[in-house]
Amino acid sequence: MPTKVSYMSTARTHHHHTQERHHAPRIMPDITIGVQPPKRTRAGACLYPPVVAKQSVRESDPDVDYFATAVLLDRQGSVVDGFLEGTKAASRFEVAQSKTAPASFVFPFTDLSISQLGTYTIRVDVYQVSPGDSAGAALVEQLATRVVSVFDADIPSETPSDEERSLMRRARDAGLPMPSSP
């Protein structure tokens, strides 16, 4: 059965109407791109480092879940269909964090590739799902990666930053398949 997806507008002109139709997020999480894709890649090659969105939450609400989708954008910011290949939807997975830090979750996109030459960004759309909410899923965040240039030649692989490597290691330790350097 298809799930209805409702997009919440950030415009506040009809605040009363929006509140009646959609539940506002109970706890607003901090969501960022935790691992950026490479600046340059070969057409059709899996992106390394992979795109990983990271969510930090002070108090996790067990009645709310999240998922994310990835889309490819051209230089003008328009969605490009058919050029982004791989798994374009990701569930949220918890990763280890220190006792004093907020809970950390990741949305891993570990097998994405771009099939056509050009310059792109990847947009990650994060949705909140509340069980029993007839409105479906609500868009709560849109994140853009850095620019990725795609060439028809072998490109040396990039090394993730120390922070990105740490997040990838914690995801691997949590049982998620994370690629190693190609």
C-alpha positions as CSV (number, residue, x, y, z in Angstrom):
1,M,0.0,0.0,0.0
2,P,1.6,3.3,-1.0
3,T,2.4,5.8,1.7
4,K,1.1,9.3,1.3
5,V,3.9,11.9,1.5
6,S,2.9,15.4,2.6
7,Y,5.4,18.2,2.2
8,M,5.3,20.8,5.0
9,S,5.8,24.3,3.8
10,T,8.3,26.5,5.5
11,A,6.2,29.5,4.7
12,R,4.2,30.7,7.8
13,T,1.5,32.6,6.0
14,H,-1.3,30.1,7.0
15,H,0.2,28.8,10.3
16,H,-3.2,27.7,11.7
17,H,-4.1,25.7,8.7
18,T,-0.7,24.0,8.6
19,Q,-0.9,23.0,12.3
20,E,-4.4,21.5,11.8
21,R,-3.2,19.3,8.9
22,H,0.3,18.3,10.0
23,H,2.0,17.5,13.3
24,A,5.0,19.6,14.0
25,P,8.1,17.7,14.8
26,R,8.2,17.0,18.5
27,I,11.9,17.2,18.9
28,M,13.8,19.0,16.2
29,P,16.9,17.0,15.4
30,D,20.2,18.4,14.1
31,I,20.7,16.9,10.6
32,T,23.8,17.4,8.5
33,I,25.8,15.7,5.8
34,G,28.2,13.7,7.9
35,V,30.2,12.3,5.0
36,Q,30.5,14.3,1.8
37,P,30.9,12.6,-1.6
38,P,34.1,13.0,-3.6
39,K,34.7,16.3,-5.4
40,R,35.6,14.4,-8.6
41,T,34.5,10.9,-9.8
42,R,34.4,8.7,-12.9
43,A,31.0,8.2,-14.5
44,G,29.3,5.0,-13.2
45,A,31.8,4.5,-10.3
46,C,30.4,4.2,-6.8
47,L,30.9,7.4,-4.9
48,Y,33.7,7.2,-2.3
49,P,33.5,8.5,0.2
50,P,29.8,7.6,0.2
51,V,27.1,10.1,1.1
52,V,26.0,9.7,4.7
53,A,23.6,12.1,6.4
54,K,23.9,12.3,10.2
55,Q,21.2,13.2,12.7
56,S,21.9,14.2,16.3
57,V,19.1,14.1,18.8
58,R,19.2,15.1,22.5
59,E,16.2,13.0,23.4
60,S,15.0,10.3,21.0
61,D,11.2,10.0,20.6
62,P,10.3,6.3,20.2
63,D,7.0,7.3,18.5
64,V,8.8,9.1,15.6
65,D,10.9,7.6,12.9
66,Y,12.8,9.1,10.0
67,F,13.9,8.1,6.5
68,A,15.8,9.9,3.8
69,T,15.9,9.9,0.0
70,A,18.6,11.1,-2.4
71,V,18.1,13.0,-5.6
72,L,20.6,14.5,-8.1
73,L,20.6,18.2,-8.9
74,D,22.2,20.0,-11.9
75,R,24.1,23.3,-11.7
76,Q,20.8,25.2,-11.7
77,G,19.4,23.2,-8.8
78,S,16.9,21.3,-10.9
79,V,16.3,17.6,-10.2
80,V,17.9,15.3,-12.8
81,D,16.1,12.0,-13.3
82,G,17.9,8.8,-14.4
83,F,21.5,9.8,-13.8
84,L,21.8,8.9,-10.1
85,E,22.0,5.2,-9.7
86,G,22.0,2.9,-6.7
87,T,19.9,2.8,-3.5
88,K,18.2,6.2,-3.2
89,A,16.3,5.7,0.0
90,A,17.8,5.1,3.4
91,S,16.4,4.1,6.8
92,R,17.8,5.7,9.9
93,F,20.3,3.6,11.9
94,E,21.7,4.4,15.4
95,V,25.5,4.6,15.8
96,A,27.5,4.6,19.0
97,Q,28.2,7.9,20.6
98,S,29.8,9.0,23.9
99,K,27.6,9.2,27.0
100,T,27.7,13.0,27.1
101,A,26.9,13.5,23.4
102,P,23.4,13.4,21.9
103,A,22.2,10.2,20.2
104,S,23.6,9.9,16.7
105,F,21.9,8.3,13.7
106,V,22.9,7.9,10.1
107,F,21.2,7.6,6.8
108,P,23.8,5.8,4.6
109,F,23.8,6.0,0.8
110,T,26.7,3.6,0.2
111,D,26.2,2.5,-3.4
112,L,25.3,5.7,-5.3
113,S,26.9,6.5,-8.7
114,I,26.4,9.1,-11.3
115,S,26.1,7.8,-14.9
116,Q,26.5,11.0,-16.9
117,L,29.3,13.5,-17.2
118,G,28.7,16.9,-15.7
119,T,28.7,18.9,-12.4
120,Y,26.1,18.0,-9.8
121,T,25.1,18.1,-6.2
122,I,23.1,15.4,-4.3
123,R,20.2,16.6,-2.2
124,V,19.2,14.4,0.7
125,D,15.6,14.9,1.8
126,V,14.8,13.7,5.3
127,Y,11.2,12.8,6.3
128,Q,9.6,12.3,9.7
129,V,7.0,9.5,10.1
130,S,4.7,9.4,13.1
131,P,2.8,6.1,13.5
132,G,-1.0,6.7,13.2
133,D,-0.5,10.1,11.5
134,S,-2.9,10.1,8.6
135,A,-0.8,12.8,6.9
136,G,1.9,10.3,6.0
137,A,5.5,11.5,6.1
138,A,6.5,15.1,6.5
139,L,9.6,16.6,4.9
140,V,11.7,18.0,7.8
141,E,15.1,18.8,6.1
142,Q,16.7,19.2,2.8
143,L,20.5,19.0,2.7
144,A,22.8,19.5,-0.3
145,T,26.2,17.9,-0.6
146,R,29.2,19.7,-2.1
147,V,29.6,19.8,-5.8
148,V,30.6,16.5,-7.6
149,S,32.2,16.7,-11.0
150,V,31.8,13.6,-13.1
151,F,34.4,12.7,-15.8
152,D,34.9,9.9,-18.4
153,A,38.3,9.0,-16.9
154,D,39.8,7.2,-13.9
155,I,40.0,9.6,-11.0
156,P,42.2,9.0,-7.9
157,S,40.1,8.2,-4.9
158,E,39.7,10.8,-2.2
159,T,40.3,10.2,1.4
160,P,37.5,11.1,3.9
161,S,38.3,13.6,6.6
162,D,39.1,12.3,10.1
163,E,35.6,13.1,11.3
164,E,34.1,11.4,8.2
165,R,36.3,8.3,8.8
166,S,35.1,8.2,12.4
167,L,31.5,8.3,11.5
168,M,32.0,5.6,8.8
169,R,33.8,3.5,11.4
170,R,31.0,3.9,13.9
171,A,28.4,3.0,11.2
172,R,30.5,-0.1,10.3
173,D,30.7,-1.0,14.1
174,A,26.9,-0.8,14.2
175,G,26.7,-3.5,11.5
176,L,26.1,-1.2,8.5
177,P,28.0,-2.1,5.3
178,M,30.4,0.8,4.6
179,P,32.7,0.7,1.6
180,S,36.4,0.8,2.0
181,S,38.7,2.9,-0.2
182,P,38.5,1.6,-3.8
